[in-house]
Amino acid sequence: MTSSFRKFACLSVLSLVTAGLAANSSAQVRNENGEVSVTGITQPSKRSKPAFYGAGVIGKVAVKEGDVVKPGQLLMAQDQEIEALELERLMAEANSAARIEFAKADLDVKIAVEKRKKGGEAGVFSLAEQEEATLDRISREKSLDIAALEQSQNKIKARQQEAKVKRMNLLSPIDGIVEKIEVWEGEMVAGDPNKPAIVVVKNDPMYIEIRDLNTRQVALLKVGETMDVRYPGETAWKKAKITHISPVADASSDTQLVRLELPNPENKATGLPIQVKLPAKLVELMPGEKAALNR
């Protein structure tokens, strides 16, 4: 029974690999010039999905889908009227020196009183009155310290509120194109980082993903090497650089993902097919190629 199961398992694996090789063979096409190419799919080199940190109502959408944006450019903003007023109040408290000046003036009075009572003629002020004057002076010194601490805390609160207001503005984190707007003016957002308000993609440079090379072919490639690519219908080839080779192969198809990087100053749309010409060292390892060469 065990022997039969092993035989069945081996046949199943062989069938999967054979099917994968057959599919891989059909994906690698030779043209009339003898060139062999596979089809890759262009992808954005970056896709950013910024979201608001806190709940609020959208007050402004500053871009539209398809707009080219720069890093730091305003994309949209929450309504900030109440939070801006709170920031104004906190800034006024943080910048006010009134409490510190009052505490200093009060301390000066207590210092003068202490000096007068301790420096007067003997018997004019009792020892208890002199001690009371000293304690008043010490108390006012502490009050000045507290006033300085409160102003420092007010400055921190103002900076916190300022940061909160800034986060109500959603800025583009990358140089790219607005792919999709998820919320509009008047809509409520919950401040959930898993629910982006907008999607921005970077298409320059673009990535090209190749999924139809077998593992023997990929083994001959190195990151940093270049491969020729062109869109269907074009005649001229362009150089694209290998930036990533997947460390994990697909056992069922005996293939391994390879990613190329191609400059795209025209900001052509991604998600499109593009031809990738195979170098000679890869053509020799096409499924069925050796058998064809030996005929």
C-alpha positions in Angstrom: 0.0 0.0 0.0 2.9 2.4 0.9 4.7 1.5 -2.3 1.6 2.3 -4.4 1.1 5.6 -2.6 4.7 6.6 -3.2 4.3 5.7 -6.9 1.1 7.8 -7.1 2.8 10.8 -5.4 5.8 10.7 -7.7 3.5 10.5 -10.8 1.5 13.4 -9.4 4.6 15.6 -8.9 5.9 14.6 -12.3 2.6 15.6 -13.9 2.6 19.0 -12.2 6.2 19.7 -13.3 5.4 18.5 -16.9 2.4 20.7 -17.0 4.4 23.6 -15.7 7.1 23.1 -18.2 4.6 23.0 -21.0 3.0 26.2 -19.9 6.4 27.8 -19.5 7.3 26.7 -23.0 4.3 28.3 -24.5 5.1 31.5 -22.7 8.5 31.8 -24.2 7.9 32.8 -27.9 10.4 32.8 -30.8 9.8 35.5 -33.5 10.6 35.5 -37.2 14.1 36.9 -36.4 14.9 34.0 -34.1 14.6 36.2 -31.0 12.9 34.6 -28.0 10.9 36.7 -25.6 8.5 36.4 -22.6 5.8 38.7 -21.6 6.3 40.7 -18.4 3.8 43.0 -16.7 4.7 46.6 -15.8 4.1 47.6 -12.1 4.5 50.8 -10.1 7.8 51.0 -8.3 5.9 52.4 -5.3 2.3 52.4 -4.2 1.4 54.6 -1.2 -1.9 54.5 0.6 -1.9 57.4 3.1 -4.6 57.5 5.8 -5.6 60.1 8.4 -4.4 59.5 12.0 -7.6 60.7 13.7 -11.4 60.7 13.0 -12.8 63.8 11.2 -14.8 65.2 8.4 -13.1 65.8 5.0 -13.0 69.5 4.4 -11.0 69.6 1.2 -9.8 67.3 -1.6 -7.0 69.2 -3.4 -6.3 66.7 -6.2 -8.1 64.6 -8.7 -7.4 61.1 -10.0 -4.6 61.1 -12.6 -2.9 64.2 -11.1 0.9 64.2 -10.9 2.0 65.1 -7.4 5.2 65.9 -5.6 6.4 64.8 -2.1 4.9 67.0 0.5 2.1 68.3 -1.8 -1.4 68.6 -0.1 -3.7 65.8 -1.2 -6.7 66.4 1.1 -7.5 67.9 4.5 -9.9 67.3 7.3 -12.0 70.2 8.6 -9.8 72.0 11.1 -11.8 74.9 12.4 -12.2 73.7 16.0 -8.7 72.2 16.3 -7.2 75.4 14.8 -9.0 77.6 17.5 -7.7 75.3 20.2 -4.2 75.6 18.8 -4.6 79.4 18.8 -5.6 79.3 22.5 -2.7 77.1 23.5 -0.2 79.2 21.5 -1.4 82.3 23.4 -0.8 80.6 26.7 2.5 79.2 25.7 3.8 82.6 24.5 2.4 84.6 27.5 5.0 85.6 30.2 2.3 87.2 32.4 2.3 84.5 35.1 6.1 84.4 35.3 6.3 88.2 35.5 3.6 88.3 38.2 5.5 85.6 40.2 8.7 87.6 39.8 7.1 90.8 41.1 5.5 89.0 44.0 8.9 87.4 44.9 10.6 90.9 44.8 8.0 92.1 47.3 8.6 89.2 49.7 12.4 89.6 49.4 12.0 93.3 50.3 9.7 92.5 53.3 12.1 89.8 54.6 15.1 92.2 54.3 13.2 95.0 56.1 12.1 92.7 59.0 15.5 91.1 59.5 17.4 94.3 59.1 15.4 96.4 61.3 16.3 97.6 64.8 16.3 94.9 67.5 12.9 94.3 69.0 11.0 96.0 66.2 10.0 92.6 64.6 9.7 89.4 66.5 11.6 86.3 65.6 8.3 84.7 64.5 7.6 87.6 62.1 11.1 87.3 60.6 10.7 83.5 60.1 7.3 84.2 58.5 8.9 86.6 56.1 11.6 84.0 55.2 8.9 81.4 54.6 6.9 83.8 52.4 10.0 84.5 50.3 10.7 80.7 49.9 7.0 80.2 48.9 7.2 82.8 46.3 10.4 81.3 44.9 8.6 78.0 44.5 5.6 79.8 42.9 8.0 81.3 40.3 9.4 77.8 39.6 5.8 76.5 39.1 4.9 79.4 36.8 8.0 78.6 34.7 7.1 74.8 34.7 3.5 75.6 33.6 4.7 77.8 30.7 7.0 74.9 29.6 4.1 72.5 29.7 1.9 75.0 27.8 4.5 75.1 25.1 4.5 71.3 24.9 0.7 71.2 24.7 0.8 73.8 21.9 3.3 71.8 19.9 1.2 68.6 20.4 -1.9 70.5 19.1 0.2 71.9 16.2 1.2 68.3 15.3 -2.4 67.2 15.5 -3.5 70.0 13.1 -0.7 69.2 10.7 -1.8 65.5 10.7 -5.2 66.7 9.6 -3.5 67.6 6.3 -2.7 64.5 4.1 0.5 65.1 2.2 1.9 63.0 -0.7 4.7 60.9 0.7 6.1 60.2 -2.8 6.6 61.6 -6.2 3.8 60.0 -8.2 0.3 59.9 -9.7 -3.0 59.8 -7.9 -4.5 56.4 -8.7 -7.6 56.5 -6.6 -9.5 58.8 -4.2 -11.4 56.9 -1.6 -13.2 59.7 0.3 -14.6 63.1 -0.6 -15.6 66.5 0.9 -18.2 66.1 3.7 -17.5 62.4 4.3 -16.4 61.1 7.7 -13.2 59.1 8.2 -12.5 57.0 11.2 -8.8 57.5 11.4 -8.1 53.9 10.5 -4.6 53.3 9.0 -6.0 50.2 7.3 -8.5 52.4 5.3 -6.5 54.7 3.1 -8.1 57.9 2.0 -6.2 58.0 -1.3 -3.8 55.9 -3.4 -0.7 57.3 -5.0 1.6 55.3 -7.3 5.1 56.0 -8.6 5.5 54.9 -12.2 9.0 56.4 -12.8 10.9 54.2 -12.7 8.5 51.3 -13.3 9.0 47.6 -12.4 8.5 44.7 -14.8 7.6 41.4 -13.3 8.5 38.2 -15.3 6.9 35.0 -14.0 7.6 32.6 -17.0 11.3 31.8 -16.6 12.1 28.3 -15.4 14.4 27.9 -12.4 17.4 26.8 -14.6 17.1 30.0 -16.6 16.8 32.2 -13.5 19.9 30.5 -12.0 22.0 32.2 -14.8 20.7 35.7 -14.0 22.2 38.2 -11.5 20.9 41.3 -9.9 22.3 44.3 -11.7 22.4 42.7 -15.1 20.2 44.2 -17.9 17.7 42.7 -20.3 16.1 44.1 -23.4 12.4 45.1 -23.3 9.9 46.8 -25.5 6.1 47.3 -25.7 4.1 45.3 -28.3 4.2 47.1 -31.6 7.5 48.9 -30.9 10.7 48.1 -32.8 13.4 49.5 -30.6 14.5 47.6 -27.5 15.3 49.4 -24.2 17.6 48.3 -21.3 15.9 47.3 -18.0 18.0 46.4 -15.0 17.4 43.3 -12.8 16.6 44.5 -9.3 15.2 41.4 -7.7 15.1 37.7 -8.1 12.6 35.8 -5.9 14.3 33.6 -3.3 11.4 31.2 -3.5 10.5 29.3 -6.7 7.0 28.0 -7.6 7.4 24.2 -7.4 4.2 23.5 -9.3 5.4 25.3 -12.4 9.2 25.2 -11.9 9.3 29.0 -12.4 10.8 31.9 -10.4 9.9 35.5 -10.4 12.3 38.1 -11.8 11.8 41.9 -11.4 13.3 44.5 -13.7 13.5 48.3 -13.3 12.9 50.5 -16.3 13.0 54.4 -16.5 9.6 55.8 -17.3 10.0 59.6 -17.7 6.8 59.8 -19.8 4.9 58.3 -16.8 3.3 55.6 -19.0 0.5 53.6 -17.3 1.6 50.5 -15.5 -0.2 47.1 -15.4 0.5 46.7 -19.2 2.2 43.8 -20.9 5.8 44.3 -22.2 8.1 42.0 -24.1 11.4 40.9 -22.5 14.0 39.4 -24.8 15.9 36.5 -23.5 19.7 36.5 -23.8 21.3 33.5 -25.6 22.3 31.8 -22.3 18.6 31.6 -21.4 17.4 30.5 -24.8 19.5 27.4 -24.6 17.6 26.4 -21.4 14.1 26.9 -22.9 11.9 23.8 -22.3 12.3 21.5 -25.3 15.1 23.7 -26.8 17.9 21.1 -26.4 15.8 18.5 -28.2 15.1 20.9 -31.0 18.8 21.7 -31.3 19.8 18.0 -31.4 17.5 17.2 -34.4 
